[in-house]
Amino acid sequence: MVKSMYDNPTSQQFGNNRVSKKAEFEKRFNAMKDKAVHYTTSWKDLSKFLNPTRGLFDGTKKDRGQMIDHKIILDSHATGSIRKSASGLNSGMTSKNRPWFKLMIADGEISEMPNVRLWLDEVQKRMYDILRGSNIYGTFQNIYEELLTFGTGCFILLEDFNTVIRSRCFTIGEYFLGIDKTGRVNSFARSFEMTVGQMVSTFGLKNCPTTVQADWESNQVDRPHIVRHLIEPNENPAGMMPQFTMMPFRSVYWEEGNCDEGKFLDVRGYKRFPVVAPRWSVPTTDIIYGFGPGWEALGDVRELQKTKFDKLMAQAKSHNPPVQSDASVEGHPNLLPGGVTKTSASVPNAGVRASYQVDPNIASFLEAINDTKAAIDRHFFTDLFTMISAIDYGQVTAMEVAEKKQEKIMLMGPILNQLDEEMLADVISLLYGIMDDNGMIPQPPSEIEGREVKVQYISILAQMQRAVGTEKIEKVIGFIGQLAPVNPNIVDVVNWDEAVRLYADMEGAPEKILNDPVFVEEVRASRAQQAQAQQALAASDVAAKAGKTMSETELGKNSALDVLRESVPAQQ
């Protein structure tokens, strides 16, 4: 058996059970919820000003449209920046149309063995086919938006009968997280609304509490109930819930607040933690939720809305200024175009007139608005991600993009590494584990038995990070090329084979395009033997021709052969 990246679930469902300490799960759920409360005010502001269709708070129902308050959002530039950057991240890190990871064996030399490389390529192909046939790429887009806006994203990856895997993403405020001592997310909780009919269909009538059974019997199938769900490590398998003994993680469903009954709606176990919860940036390992560009951009976004409001007010006052009228006006003044206002006074300037004249400097407003938009774009790396989304991969290389945006790519390096570790690695690990559980991994070669399969990321963003190295290789090779006409021996300084393999690795080229080093040596040895044979054949032809010429040469006519004969001493 080959080790997976983190060996992890198919879920195993257990029979319903009655446990008198169900309140312990409520307690843990509430503790996770209380820790999230400190973030809620900020999350609400981020949702309100940056991405109003995301975030569920104060019991907001997911199936009810959330209206955008256009009294607050007068300019949607920030929302557009988030969408563009999310699309750029999706294209740059997890493109559906190009490879973004490849499998390797920890021992690099073993990875280059032909049969091992063929096995790795076959496993990769199967993994890509499953990913493309699932809904994971749409989930990636949603998670990138959540990360850019709130700094935290969350989805669950489960086994599916039809597509092997399926994912379900959540938005901020509807879930709560917990972490282990190393700072990795290892617990997940959420509460959600289900109708009586949905509960009976999902969990079975006998597993539902008596309140739900009574509603079902009285045909109240649409009555809502709140269900709580908790996934956490199974740290005490022999204690309160012994049925989890064989599973590292436990998953429990129950009706909210109904702790008098020991009945759970559902109890499951998982081999691997099925929740993927990446954070954009976490200052310390003790912090549960992440911080992202939205937190930094919020002040600029508010300034943009205020400046836009002031500009609109200035324009309105300029086009339709406030007026004042004196006692001579009969009734209310008519301020409509072509309106008539009656006045009885005969004194000059009587009637209706502007209170004051407004002459706004619209250009200064536009300049301030554009400056603020540029600041927002910088927070979200919009120009970099827009370029990535627009790349024609047949015309532009990762290095060419990196040369233009090298500074920003360097700034994003830690963030990209964070997402690699907390999202992409978990997705690949879960997928590999599910495939292995279902016999979808081909028999590995004996050479890698017991060795760990590792992942190398070869997305356009990963290549851009490595492009600095390829640029240096190209500069060195170019410099040697300039010196070679003057001193041909200089080319012996370079290990050309290693340079080519290193360059191909940095560019993320497929392993199949490079021949195995052993095969290369065999080809070169064969070529050298052929060259030696040709040289020997050519030498024998020259000798044969020389002998034939000498045999046909007549003596006594002062030829070169006569001179040679006379120079040889006669034998005594």
C-alpha positions as CSV (number, residue, x, y, z in Angstrom):
1,M,0.0,0.0,0.0
2,V,1.3,3.4,-0.9
3,K,0.8,6.2,1.6
4,S,-1.4,9.0,0.6
5,M,-0.5,12.6,1.3
6,Y,-2.2,12.5,4.7
7,D,-4.0,9.1,4.7
8,N,-7.9,10.2,5.2
9,P,-13.0,9.5,4.5
10,T,-15.5,7.6,3.4
11,S,-18.0,8.2,6.1
12,Q,-19.3,5.2,8.0
13,Q,-22.8,5.5,9.4
14,F,-23.7,3.9,12.7
15,G,-27.0,2.9,14.0
16,N,-28.9,5.5,16.0
17,N,-28.0,5.6,19.7
18,R,-29.2,7.1,22.9
19,V,-26.7,8.9,25.0
20,S,-27.7,10.8,28.1
21,K,-24.9,13.3,27.7
22,K,-26.1,14.9,24.4
23,A,-25.9,18.2,26.3
24,E,-22.1,17.8,26.0
25,F,-22.3,18.3,22.3
26,E,-24.5,21.4,22.8
27,K,-21.9,22.7,25.1
28,R,-19.0,22.3,22.6
29,F,-21.2,23.7,19.8
30,N,-22.0,26.8,21.9
31,A,-18.3,27.3,22.8
32,M,-17.3,27.3,19.2
33,K,-20.1,29.7,18.4
34,D,-19.1,32.1,21.2
35,K,-15.6,32.3,19.8
36,A,-17.0,33.4,16.5
37,V,-19.1,36.2,18.0
38,H,-16.1,38.4,18.4
39,Y,-15.7,38.5,14.6
40,T,-19.4,38.9,13.7
41,T,-19.5,42.7,13.8
42,S,-16.5,42.9,11.4
43,W,-18.0,40.2,9.1
44,K,-21.2,42.1,8.9
45,D,-19.5,45.3,7.8
46,L,-17.4,43.4,5.3
47,S,-20.6,41.9,3.9
48,K,-22.5,45.2,3.9
49,F,-19.8,47.2,2.1
50,L,-17.9,44.7,0.0
51,N,-19.9,41.7,-0.9
52,P,-23.5,41.9,0.3
53,T,-24.7,38.6,-1.2
54,R,-22.3,36.7,1.1
55,G,-22.6,36.1,4.8
56,L,-25.5,34.8,6.9
57,F,-26.1,36.4,10.2
58,D,-28.9,36.7,12.8
59,G,-30.8,33.7,11.6
60,T,-30.9,34.9,7.9
61,K,-32.3,32.1,5.8
62,K,-30.2,30.8,2.9
63,D,-33.2,30.3,0.6
64,R,-34.4,33.9,0.9
65,G,-32.8,36.5,-1.3
66,Q,-30.7,39.1,0.5
67,M,-31.3,42.6,-0.9
68,I,-28.4,44.9,-1.6
69,D,-28.7,48.2,0.2
70,H,-27.9,50.7,-2.6
71,K,-28.1,53.6,-0.1
72,I,-24.9,52.1,1.3
73,I,-23.3,50.8,-1.9
74,L,-23.3,53.7,-4.4
75,D,-20.3,52.3,-6.2
76,S,-19.8,48.6,-6.6
77,H,-16.1,48.8,-7.6
78,A,-15.0,46.8,-4.5
79,T,-17.4,43.9,-5.3
80,G,-16.2,43.9,-8.9
81,S,-12.5,43.8,-7.7
82,I,-13.3,40.8,-5.5
83,R,-15.0,38.9,-8.4
84,K,-12.1,39.7,-10.8
85,S,-9.5,38.6,-8.3
86,A,-11.4,35.4,-7.4
87,S,-11.5,34.5,-11.1
88,G,-7.8,35.3,-11.3
89,L,-7.0,33.0,-8.4
90,N,-9.2,30.3,-9.8
91,S,-7.4,30.5,-13.2
92,G,-4.0,31.0,-11.6
93,M,-4.1,28.3,-8.9
94,T,-6.8,25.7,-9.8
95,S,-7.6,26.1,-13.5
96,K,-10.0,23.5,-14.9
97,N,-8.4,23.8,-18.3
98,R,-4.7,23.1,-17.4
99,P,-2.8,21.0,-14.9
100,W,-2.2,22.6,-11.5
101,F,-0.5,19.8,-9.6
102,K,1.5,16.7,-10.2
103,L,2.3,13.7,-8.0
104,M,5.8,12.7,-7.0
105,I,7.6,10.3,-4.7
106,A,9.6,11.8,-1.9
107,D,12.8,10.2,-3.3
108,G,13.4,12.1,-6.5
109,E,15.4,9.4,-8.2
110,I,12.7,6.9,-7.8
111,S,10.2,9.3,-9.3
112,E,12.3,9.3,-12.5
113,M,12.1,5.6,-13.0
114,P,10.0,4.8,-16.1
115,N,7.4,2.5,-14.5
116,V,7.1,4.8,-11.4
117,R,6.5,7.8,-13.6
118,L,3.9,6.0,-15.7
119,W,2.1,5.0,-12.5
120,L,2.1,8.6,-11.2
121,D,0.9,10.0,-14.5
122,E,-2.0,7.5,-14.6
123,V,-3.1,8.4,-11.0
124,Q,-2.9,12.1,-11.9
125,K,-5.0,11.5,-15.0
126,R,-7.7,9.7,-13.0
127,M,-7.7,12.5,-10.3
128,Y,-8.0,15.2,-12.9
129,D,-10.9,13.3,-14.6
130,I,-12.8,13.1,-11.3
131,L,-12.1,16.7,-10.4
132,R,-13.4,17.9,-13.8
133,G,-16.5,15.7,-13.4
134,S,-17.4,17.1,-10.0
135,N,-18.5,20.6,-8.8
136,I,-15.2,21.4,-7.1
137,Y,-14.2,24.2,-9.5
138,G,-17.3,26.1,-8.8
139,T,-16.6,25.7,-5.2
140,F,-13.1,27.0,-5.6
141,Q,-14.5,30.2,-7.1
142,N,-16.9,30.7,-4.2
143,I,-14.1,30.0,-1.7
144,Y,-11.8,32.5,-3.3
145,E,-14.5,35.2,-3.0
146,E,-15.0,34.3,0.7
147,L,-11.2,34.5,1.3
148,L,-10.8,37.8,-0.4
149,T,-13.8,39.3,1.4
150,F,-13.6,37.8,4.9
151,G,-10.3,36.0,5.1
152,T,-11.8,32.6,5.7
153,G,-13.5,30.1,3.5
154,C,-15.1,26.7,4.2
155,F,-16.5,23.7,2.3
156,I,-17.0,20.1,2.9
157,L,-15.8,17.4,0.4
158,L,-17.7,14.1,0.5
159,E,-17.9,10.9,-1.4
160,D,-20.6,10.8,-4.1
161,F,-22.0,7.7,-5.9
162,N,-22.3,9.4,-9.3
163,T,-19.3,11.7,-9.4
164,V,-17.0,10.1,-6.8
165,I,-16.7,13.4,-4.9
166,R,-19.0,16.4,-4.4
167,S,-18.4,19.5,-2.5
168,R,-20.7,21.9,-0.5
169,C,-19.5,25.4,0.3
170,F,-20.6,27.6,3.1
171,T,-20.6,31.3,3.7
172,I,-19.3,33.2,6.7
173,G,-21.6,33.3,9.7
174,E,-23.3,30.0,9.1
175,Y,-20.5,27.8,10.4
176,F,-18.0,27.8,13.3
177,L,-14.5,26.4,13.4
178,G,-12.1,24.9,16.0
179,I,-8.4,24.3,15.8
180,D,-5.9,21.9,17.2
181,K,-2.7,22.8,19.1
182,T,-0.8,23.3,15.9
183,G,-3.3,25.8,14.6
184,R,-4.9,23.6,11.9
185,V,-8.7,23.5,11.7
186,N,-10.0,20.2,13.0
187,S,-13.5,21.0,14.2
188,F,-16.6,22.2,12.3
189,A,-20.1,23.2,13.5
190,R,-23.2,24.7,11.9
191,S,-26.9,25.1,12.5
192,F,-29.4,25.1,9.7
193,E,-33.1,25.0,9.2
194,M,-34.9,21.8,8.0
195,T,-38.6,21.1,7.5
196,V,-40.2,18.1,9.1
197,G,-40.4,16.5,5.7
198,Q,-36.7,17.1,5.1
199,M,-35.7,15.7,8.5
200,V,-37.8,12.5,8.0
201,S,-36.5,12.0,4.5
202,T,-32.9,12.6,5.5
203,F,-32.7,10.9,8.9
204,G,-35.7,8.5,9.0
205,L,-38.8,8.9,11.1
206,K,-37.6,6.7,13.9
207,N,-34.4,8.7,14.4
208,C,-36.3,12.0,14.7
209,P,-37.3,13.4,18.2
210,T,-40.9,13.1,19.4
211,T,-41.7,16.7,18.5
212,V,-40.8,16.0,14.8
213,Q,-42.6,12.7,14.8
214,A,-45.7,14.5,16.2
215,D,-45.5,17.1,13.5
216,W,-45.2,14.4,10.9
217,E,-48.2,12.5,12.2
218,S,-50.3,15.7,12.1
219,N,-49.2,16.4,8.6
220,Q,-47.1,19.5,9.5
221,V,-44.4,18.5,7.1
222,D,-43.4,22.1,6.3
223,R,-42.9,23.2,9.9
224,P,-39.2,24.3,10.3
225,H,-36.8,22.9,13.0
226,I,-33.3,23.9,13.7
227,V,-30.7,21.2,13.3
228,R,-27.2,21.3,14.6
229,H,-24.2,19.5,13.1
230,L,-20.8,19.0,14.7
231,I,-17.7,17.3,13.3
232,E,-14.7,16.9,15.6
233,P,-11.8,14.6,16.5
234,N,-12.8,11.4,18.2
235,E,-10.5,11.9,21.1
236,N,-12.3,9.6,23.6
237,P,-13.5,6.6,21.5
238,A,-13.9,4.3,24.5
239,G,-15.8,6.8,26.6
240,M,-19.0,8.6,26.0
241,M,-19.5,7.3,22.4
242,P,-17.9,3.9,22.0
243,Q,-19.4,3.4,18.5
244,F,-16.7,5.8,17.1
245,T,-13.9,3.5,18.2
246,M,-12.6,2.8,14.7
247,M,-13.0,6.3,13.3
248,P,-10.7,9.3,13.9
249,F,-13.5,11.9,13.5
250,R,-17.1,11.8,14.6
251,S,-20.0,13.6,13.0
252,V,-23.3,14.2,15.0
253,Y,-26.6,15.7,14.1
254,W,-29.3,16.7,16.6
255,E,-32.2,19.1,17.0
256,E,-31.2,22.4,18.6
257,G,-32.0,22.7,22.3
258,N,-33.7,19.3,22.5
259,C,-31.3,17.8,25.1
260,D,-34.0,16.1,27.2
261,E,-34.1,13.2,24.7
262,G,-30.9,11.3,24.2
263,K,-31.8,10.6,20.6
264,F,-29.5,11.9,17.9
265,L,-30.7,12.4,14.4
266,D,-27.6,10.8,13.0
267,V,-24.2,9.7,14.1
268,R,-21.3,9.1,11.7
269,G,-17.6,8.5,11.7
270,Y,-15.0,9.7,9.2
271,K,-11.5,8.4,8.4
272,R,-10.4,11.8,7.5
273,F,-11.5,15.3,8.4
274,P,-13.8,16.1,5.5
275,V,-13.9,19.9,6.0
276,V,-11.6,22.2,4.1
277,A,-11.3,25.6,5.8
278,P,-8.5,27.8,4.3
279,R,-7.5,31.1,5.9
280,W,-5.9,33.9,3.9
281,S,-3.6,35.0,6.7
282,V,-3.4,34.0,10.3
283,P,-1.2,36.2,12.6
284,T,-0.7,33.5,15.2
285,T,-1.5,29.8,15.6
286,D,-4.0,30.5,18.3
287,I,-6.3,32.5,16.0
288,I,-9.1,30.5,14.5
289,Y,-10.4,32.8,11.7
290,G,-8.3,34.5,9.0
291,F,-7.9,38.0,7.9
292,G,-7.9,38.9,4.2
293,P,-7.7,41.8,1.8
294,G,-11.3,42.8,2.6
295,W,-10.2,43.8,6.1
296,E,-7.5,46.1,4.8
297,A,-9.7,47.6,2.0
298,L,-12.8,48.3,4.2
299,G,-11.6,51.9,5.1
300,D,-11.0,52.7,1.4
301,V,-14.3,51.2,0.4
302,R,-16.2,53.4,3.0
303,E,-14.3,56.4,1.7
304,L,-15.3,55.6,-1.8
305,Q,-19.0,55.4,-0.9
306,K,-18.7,58.7,1.0
307,T,-16.9,60.5,-1.8
308,K,-19.4,59.1,-4.3
309,F,-22.3,60.3,-2.1
310,D,-20.7,63.8,-1.8
311,K,-20.3,64.0,-5.6
312,L,-23.9,63.0,-6.3
313,M,-25.1,65.6,-3.7
314,A,-22.9,68.3,-5.3
315,Q,-24.2,67.5,-8.8
316,A,-27.8,67.5,-7.5
317,K,-27.4,70.9,-5.8
318,S,-25.8,72.2,-9.0
319,H,-28.6,71.0,-11.2
320,N,-31.4,71.5,-8.8
321,P,-30.3,74.0,-6.1
322,P,-32.2,74.7,-2.9
323,V,-34.6,77.7,-3.3
324,Q,-36.3,80.2,-1.0
325,S,-39.5,82.1,-1.5
326,D,-41.0,85.2,0.1
327,A,-44.5,86.0,1.3
328,S,-45.6,87.2,-2.1
329,V,-45.7,83.6,-3.4
330,E,-49.2,82.1,-3.6
331,G,-49.2,78.5,-2.4
332,H,-46.2,76.3,-3.0
333,P,-43.6,77.1,-5.7
334,N,-43.7,74.9,-8.7
335,L,-40.1,73.7,-9.3
336,L,-40.8,71.5,-12.3
337,P,-39.5,72.4,-15.7
338,G,-41.9,74.9,-17.2
339,G,-43.8,75.2,-13.9
340,V,-45.6,78.5,-13.1
341,T,-45.5,80.1,-9.6
342,K,-47.9,82.9,-8.8
343,T,-46.8,85.9,-6.9
344,S,-48.7,89.0,-5.9
345,A,-45.8,91.3,-5.1
346,S,-44.7,94.2,-7.3
347,V,-41.3,94.6,-5.7
348,P,-38.1,93.6,-7.5
349,N,-36.7,90.1,-6.9
350,A,-39.9,88.9,-5.3
351,G,-41.0,85.3,-5.7
352,V,-38.7,82.2,-5.8
353,R,-34.9,82.3,-6.2
354,A,-31.9,80.0,-5.4
355,S,-30.8,80.2,-1.8
356,Y,-27.2,79.9,-2.9
357,Q,-25.4,78.9,-6.1
358,V,-23.3,75.6,-6.0
359,D,-20.5,75.3,-8.5
360,P,-18.8,71.9,-7.6
361,N,-15.4,70.9,-8.9
362,I,-16.5,67.6,-10.4
363,A,-12.9,66.9,-11.6
364,S,-11.6,66.8,-8.1
365,F,-14.3,64.4,-7.1
366,L,-13.4,62.1,-10.0
367,E,-9.7,62.3,-9.1
368,A,-10.4,61.3,-5.5
369,I,-12.7,58.5,-6.6
370,N,-10.2,57.1,-9.1
371,D,-7.4,57.3,-6.5
372,T,-9.6,55.4,-4.0
373,K,-10.5,52.7,-6.6
374,A,-6.8,52.3,-7.4
375,A,-6.1,51.7,-3.7
376,I,-8.9,49.1,-3.5
377,D,-7.5,47.3,-6.5
378,R,-4.0,47.2,-4.9
379,H,-5.5,45.6,-1.8
380,F,-7.1,42.9,-3.9
381,F,-4.1,42.5,-6.3
382,T,-6.7,43.1,-9.1
383,D,-4.3,44.0,-11.8
384,L,-2.2,40.9,-11.3
385,F,-5.2,38.6,-11.2
386,T,-6.9,40.3,-14.2
387,M,-3.7,39.7,-16.2
388,I,-3.7,36.0,-15.2
389,S,-7.3,35.6,-16.2
390,A,-6.5,37.1,-19.6
391,I,-3.4,35.1,-20.3
392,D,-3.1,33.4,-23.7
393,Y,-1.1,30.4,-22.5
394,G,0.0,29.7,-26.1
395,Q,1.6,33.2,-26.4
396,V,2.6,34.3,-22.9
397,T,4.8,32.3,-20.5
398,A,4.7,32.4,-16.8
399,M,8.1,34.0,-16.7
400,E,6.9,36.9,-19.0
401,V,4.0,37.6,-16.6
402,A,6.3,37.3,-13.6
403,E,8.7,39.8,-15.0
404,K,5.9,42.3,-15.2
405,K,4.4,41.6,-11.8
406,Q,7.4,40.2,-10.0
407,E,7.1,42.5,-6.9
408,K,3.4,41.5,-6.3
409,I,4.1,37.8,-6.8
410,M,6.8,38.0,-4.2
411,L,4.4,39.7,-1.8
412,M,1.8,37.0,-2.4
413,G,4.3,34.2,-1.9
414,P,3.4,33.5,1.8
415,I,-0.3,33.8,1.0
416,L,-0.1,31.3,-1.9
417,N,1.8,28.9,0.3
418,Q,-0.9,29.2,3.0
419,L,-3.6,28.3,0.5
420,D,-1.5,25.4,-0.9
421,E,-1.2,24.0,2.6
422,E,-4.7,24.7,4.0
423,M,-6.8,24.1,0.8
424,L,-5.2,22.4,-2.2
425,A,-3.2,19.8,-0.2
426,D,-6.4,18.9,1.8
427,V,-8.4,18.6,-1.4
428,I,-5.9,16.3,-3.1
429,S,-5.5,14.2,0.1
430,L,-9.2,13.7,0.5
431,L,-9.6,12.9,-3.2
432,Y,-6.7,10.4,-3.1
433,G,-8.1,8.8,0.0
434,I,-11.6,8.4,-1.4
435,M,-10.2,6.9,-4.6
436,D,-8.0,4.5,-2.6
437,D,-11.0,3.5,-0.4
438,N,-12.9,2.6,-3.6
439,G,-10.2,0.7,-5.4
440,M,-9.6,3.5,-8.0
441,I,-5.8,3.7,-7.5
442,P,-3.9,1.3,-9.8
443,Q,-1.5,-1.2,-8.3
444,P,1.7,0.7,-7.6
445,P,5.2,-0.5,-8.7
446,S,7.1,-2.5,-6.1
447,E,9.8,0.2,-6.0
448,I,7.5,2.7,-4.2
449,E,5.9,0.2,-1.7
450,G,5.5,2.1,1.6
451,R,6.8,5.4,0.3
452,E,4.9,8.7,0.5
453,V,3.2,10.3,-2.5
454,K,3.9,14.0,-2.5
455,V,2.4,16.9,-4.4
456,Q,4.1,19.6,-6.5
457,Y,2.0,22.5,-7.6
458,I,2.5,23.5,-11.2
459,S,-0.3,26.1,-11.7
460,I,0.5,29.4,-13.4
461,L,0.9,31.2,-10.1
462,A,3.3,28.4,-8.8
463,Q,5.3,28.7,-12.0
464,M,5.4,32.5,-11.7
465,Q,6.9,32.0,-8.2
466,R,9.6,29.8,-9.7
467,A,10.1,32.0,-12.8
468,V,12.8,33.9,-11.0
469,G,14.9,30.8,-11.0
470,T,14.3,30.1,-14.7
471,E,15.2,33.6,-15.5
472,K,18.6,33.1,-13.8
473,I,19.2,29.9,-15.8
474,E,18.4,31.7,-19.0
475,K,20.8,34.5,-18.2
476,V,23.7,32.1,-17.4
477,I,23.1,30.1,-20.5
478,G,22.9,33.3,-22.6
479,F,26.2,34.6,-21.1
480,I,27.9,31.3,-21.9
481,G,26.6,31.5,-25.4
482,Q,28.2,34.9,-25.8
483,L,31.6,33.6,-24.6
484,A,31.6,30.3,-26.5
485,P,32.8,31.8,-29.9
486,V,35.8,33.2,-28.1
487,N,36.5,30.2,-25.8
488,P,34.6,27.0,-26.9
489,N,35.8,25.2,-23.9
490,I,33.6,27.3,-21.6
491,V,30.6,25.2,-22.5
492,D,32.2,22.4,-20.5
493,V,31.4,24.3,-17.3
494,V,27.7,23.7,-17.5
495,N,26.0,20.4,-16.5
496,W,23.6,20.7,-19.5
497,D,21.4,17.7,-18.5
498,E,20.8,19.0,-15.1
499,A,20.1,22.5,-16.4
500,V,17.5,21.2,-18.8
501,R,15.8,19.0,-16.1
502,L,15.8,21.8,-13.6
503,Y,14.4,24.3,-16.1
504,A,11.6,21.9,-17.1
505,D,10.8,21.3,-13.4
506,M,10.5,25.0,-12.8
507,E,8.3,25.5,-15.8
508,G,6.1,22.6,-14.7
509,A,6.7,20.6,-17.9
510,P,5.2,17.1,-18.0
511,E,7.5,14.4,-17.0
512,K,6.8,12.4,-20.2
513,I,8.7,14.9,-22.4
514,L,12.0,14.1,-20.7
515,N,13.7,10.8,-21.2
516,D,14.9,8.7,-18.3
517,P,18.6,9.4,-17.4
518,V,19.5,5.7,-17.8
519,F,17.8,5.7,-21.2
520,V,19.7,8.9,-22.2
521,E,23.0,7.2,-21.3
522,E,22.1,4.1,-23.3
523,V,21.3,6.3,-26.3
524,R,24.5,8.2,-26.0
525,A,26.6,5.0,-25.6
526,S,24.9,3.5,-28.7
527,R,25.5,6.7,-30.6
528,A,29.2,6.7,-29.6
529,Q,29.5,3.0,-30.7
530,Q,28.0,3.9,-34.1
531,A,30.3,6.8,-34.5
532,Q,33.4,4.6,-33.7
533,A,32.2,1.9,-36.2
534,Q,31.7,4.6,-38.9
535,Q,35.2,5.9,-38.2
536,A,36.7,2.5,-38.4
537,L,34.9,1.8,-41.6
538,A,36.0,5.0,-43.1
539,A,39.7,4.3,-42.1
540,S,39.5,0.8,-43.7
541,D,38.1,2.3,-46.9
542,V,41.0,4.7,-47.1
543,A,43.5,1.9,-46.5
544,A,41.9,-0.3,-49.1
545,K,41.9,2.5,-51.7
546,A,45.6,3.3,-51.0
547,G,46.5,-0.4,-51.4
548,K,44.6,-0.7,-54.6
549,T,46.4,2.4,-56.0
550,M,49.8,1.2,-55.0
551,S,49.1,-2.2,-56.6
552,E,48.2,-0.6,-59.9
553,T,51.2,1.8,-60.0
554,E,53.9,0.9,-62.7
555,L,57.5,1.0,-61.5
556,G,60.4,2.6,-63.4
557,K,58.6,5.7,-64.3
558,N,59.9,8.0,-61.5
559,S,56.7,7.7,-59.5
560,A,56.3,8.2,-55.8
561,L,56.4,4.4,-55.3
562,D,59.9,4.3,-57.1
563,V,61.1,7.0,-54.6
564,L,59.8,5.0,-51.7
565,R,61.4,1.8,-53.0
566,E,64.8,3.4,-53.5
567,S,64.7,4.8,-49.9
568,V,64.3,1.4,-48.4
569,P,67.7,-0.4,-47.8
570,A,68.1,-3.6,-49.6
571,Q,68.1,-6.7,-47.4
572,Q,71.4,-8.5,-47.2
